[in-house]
């Protein structure tokens, strides 16, 4: 039997990391271990990028300690921003679809979090899980009486309920109602996330080269960094 020729080891040029459960603990704290791991990447001249289900501003706490210089993916790639929060690209939910989803969520008794590329909006600051979300993203929502003025700027909608059965039924219903126009999935038993269908971590590098500062002339080999060790 022939011997396979030696193959050069793959060169890692870019590491993409999730935030919650990867870089930060369940208490939403950035660990020294994560900071040290990113420093090792930089010494090895490996670019480091974060992408998260959080809004971009929800990653602000990471920019200075991790010395982030590359674009940041918010809403799992729904928004790409620079470290100083200049928006490079946005995947919006179509306004008519956002309006339909909002109507469904409200009529079925779910609390709504509405996110644009830079802000999030609620109708009741004392609604379930608002305080927890504010703790996680580390900035307060804007309270509004009506979501209609923002339907053409929606990057993400979240239906919130502690009735887990209702959350699951709503997930299935929206997948049928909205079809291919949105991604509707439970991120927690009580959070139903609705985004553009291409807003996912795997799509974070698919933006045109003109919108991605870290684009290279050669094809990048990416690795998902989940242990940071």
C-alpha positions, 0 to 999 in steps of 0.5 A: 500500500502506498504512503500518502505524501506529506501535506503541509499543516493548515495555516490558521489565519483567522479565529472567530469566537462566540461570546456567551458561553465562550469568552464570558462566563454564565455570570457574563464576566470576561475571564483572564483566561480568555484575554490571555488566549487572545493575546497568544493569537495576536502574538502568532499573527492570527486575526481574531473576530467575535460574532454573537447573538448580542446586539453590537453594543452588547459586546462593548465590554470586550473591545478594550480588554481584548484589544479588538481591531477587526469588525464585530458581528452582532445578531449572529451576523445580522449586523457588522460594525467596526469596533467604534460601532460604525455600521458596515452592513445590515441584514434587515427583516423586510418591513412587511414581514416584521410587521406580520411577526410583531402582530403575531407575537403581540396577539399571542401574548408574548413580550417583544424586544425589537432591535435595530442595528444600534438600539433595542426597544420595549413597550414595558421596561418591567416586562419579563426578562428585560432586566436580565437582557439589560444586564447581559448587553449592558445598556438600557432599552428605549421604551416606546408605545408603538413599534410601527416607526421602527418596522423598516429598521428591524434586525432582530425581534425576540418574543419573550414568554415564560410559558415554554409551551407557548414559545415552542408553538409560536416557533413552529407557527412563525416558521410556517407563516413567515416561510423563508423570509425569516429565521425563527428559533428558540435561543432559550426556552423563553426567547424566540429569536426572529432574524433575517434568514442569513443572520447566522454565525456561519454567514458572518464572513459572507459580506462583500469584501468592500464591507469587511475590513479583514477580507484577504485576497486569498481564501481564509481558513477559519476556525470556530474558537469555543474553548479558548485554551 
